[in-house]
Amino acid sequence: MAASGRSGQRIEPSFGGNEDDDDDDFRVEASDRVTTSRKAPRGKSSGQTNRSNGKKKPAGKRGGGRRGSGGGGLVGLVRTLFYWCIVLGIWGAMGVGGLVLYYGARMPSAESWSIPDRPPNVKILAVSGDIIANRGTTGGEALSLENMSPYIPQAVIAIEDRRFYSHFGIDPLGLARAMLTNVTTGRMVQGGSTLTQQLAKNLFLSPERTLERKVQEVLLAFWLEQKYSKDQILAMYLNRVFFGSNAYGVEAASRRYFNKSARDVNLGEAALLAGLLKAPSRLSPARDPKAAEERAQIVLGAMREEGFVTDSEIKTAMSQTPTKAKSYWSGAEHYVADMVMDQLPGMIGEIKEDLVIDTTIDLNLEKKAEEVIAATLDADGKKLDASQAALVSVDGTGAIRALVGGKDYAESQFDRASKAKRQPGSAFKPFVYAAAMEIGRTPMSIRNDGPVRIGNWTPENYDQKYRGEVTLADALANSLNTIAAQLVMEVGPSNVVKVAHRLGIDSEMQANASIALGTSEVSLVELTSAYAPFMNGGFKATPHVIRRISKADGTVLYENTYDNPPRVLDPAIVSEMNQMLLRVLTKGTGKKAQLKGWEAAGKTGTTQSFRDALFVGYTSNLTTGVWFGNDDGKSMKKVTGGGLPAKAWHDFMMAAHEGLSPSPLFGTTGVQPVFDDSTAPPPGDLMSGDPEAFPEAPVGVDGGVAVGQRPVDQGGAPWGGQTADQGNGGLVPPADVGQTTGATRRTTLFDILTGG
């Protein structure tokens, strides 16, 4: 026992050496043991006195000495255990310190540590300034704590890290509590990581569970706490943490689940967001609304315990209807967002920072277009075997005001408006007729609707009937294929292609006779924008959706208003085409598209075996194209351009023009022209010959150029005739219409309109 006592005395210096240790728990334990050790000398002195007196006591009293010896043995055992605990603790601390030094040495120098840039976000805006979508890895812009709902940081702190504003990067009490809870329950229930540790892991480390990663996480947490304020750390965390459903950061999550900004979420929604952090995928309201709501109730309770909210606020939040998440990125506006993202790299190169994109989209029109397409397909699509549809609407400059790429973006993200190329059918005929007008034909020109054979090709009308002599105006209104084929042979297929390209068709087209029936594939966007020159008086309408690209600080990187387009059609030609295309709706195949109170013009289109059905038309305000069909090219049940497409076009355009004052189409009002067509069909038999050999464009009387002829794409001018240095900005002056060219002069519409 004397040896034990001496051992106890030797412990005392080691306590004193550890009293300055940074571990608060350890300091308390050492202090307690020091008090115990100070009693040891007094106990030792007493024991010695007893032993000296024991020599004089009778043998019967020795039991008392044995009891005293037994008591000293218990104290000695405790001292020994305590001693080895201290020794093992010291060695453990040394081991932990060694691991920290070892794993810390494997990390780059702290001087080189820096917060990695947040992946850039692209915020896409409508003309009204409303957000269409956020695109990028995060799915939302970064917000400061001041700009987000105050409930969000409160909810996250309450459920994830209650001592966030008091700890130094790690929380020993929280860690101890989590360990105790996990041991008592026998499973992993709580985590001891602070928000700072979680941020360090998200910023710098992989998700693997290893000792090395945990040590590095702690070191990085210390560094973050030393370098940044608590508010900065919390803001970085909230703007980068994963909330499930491909949403990173509170802004992305708020828009994903509630279709609103994180600036505007209420208490219940903030609790739901904070609850997702435990298991973002499993607790996502898009996957399990009940589980998400139950977790939100736990968060609300934690907020009340921390004093962030009152009982009345909790009661109000709990009484609100649980939020039901939208389908994944639902809404036709996401077709627009995809189009924007496809075009951005070609305009500014690689996206390296947050951008703000101002588009030409009118969100009200976008919603109306989406509703019309969905309603039409829901009502008649199934019974007519039409499963998909698309719509695009542009103004006179080519600015895309609405675009719907399919029935439901959540089901299919393929954009049938801009990426799918289909045969336009008879919707291509206006370009054939415009080319014919440019070589002197008029709406009153007469052609014979009868059997026509071009090589081995014999075009037939839709109803397989012939009408004899008809005007070109009637032929276009009733979409007669035989007349369109004749006009192609008169003009020349290559010239028809040039006119179509000039007006806005970008796709490659085959210059053959069948182009009269729209056999070359084009997209709905380019077809629709190519109709816009008829609406705007003859100017190019380049389709575009991006109006301005800016940095987050407002620096403009790109801007184009398309306010100085080139002229691509003579005003007289535009007027003639509008007169004819208007008759398509009043007397022809597009009667279902008529708009009450508005002058409207357009053309139907139906491809072979009813695979595609289109209607493209315009008012003085908008040009809109609609397509119906199936992705696999399956035939519909006799759906023509004058059916579902014309009906959907009508419904959308009526909604789009609600509240606007009607205005006439260009060149359709005023003095009515008197058409006097002195030209005749070209000589030659179209009934035979090589289909690759096409007649030349007709010439006028006595070998001169036909009256009113406008050569196409010659001499570098927009449609030929003059070069830029010949005046009028490179345009063919309207004065050449009706000039004496060796042929009999005729009075044209332009002469009447201008008094010439």
Salt bridges, closest charged atoms under 4 A:
ASP24 OD1 - ARG27 NH2 2.51
GLU141 OE2 - LYS123 NZ 3.38
GLU141 OE2 - ARG263 NH1 3.94
ASP161 OD2 - HIS167 NE2 2.79
ASP171 OD2 - ARG163 NE 2.97
GLU212 OE2 - ARG106 NE 2.86
GLU217 OE1 - ARG213 NH1 2.63
GLU217 OE2 - LYS214 NZ 3.18
GLU225 OE2 - LYS230 NZ 2.83
GLU251 OE2 - ARG255 NE 2.77
GLU269 OE1 - LYS260 NZ 3.22
GLU305 OE1 - ARG162 NH1 3.06
GLU306 OE2 - ARG162 NH1 3.27
ASP311 OD1 - ARG304 NH1 3.62
GLU333 OE1 - LYS367 NZ 3.27
ASP338 OD1 - ARG135 NH1 2.46
ASP342 OD2 - LYS419 NZ 3.19
GLU353 OE2 - LYS551 NZ 3.72
ASP358 OD2 - ARG548 NH1 3.11
ASP378 OD1 - LYS407 NZ 3.51
ASP380 OD1 - LYS383 NZ 3.18
ASP395 OD2 - ARG401 NH2 2.81
GLU438 OE2 - ARG502 NH1 2.76
ASP449 OD2 - ARG467 NH1 3.69
ASP463 OD2 - ARG467 NH2 2.57
ASP474 OD1 - ARG583 NH2 2.12
GLU490 OE1 - ARG441 NE 2.88
GLU490 OE2 - ARG447 NE 2.79
GLU559 OE2 - ARG548 NH2 2.99
ASP570 OD2 - ARG710 NE 3.78
ASP612 OD1 - ARG422 NH1 3.11
ASP631 OD1 - ARG416 NE 2.81
ASP651 OD2 - LYS647 NZ 3.36
ASP651 OD1 - HIS650 ND1 3.03
ASP751 OD2 - ARG745 NH2 3.76
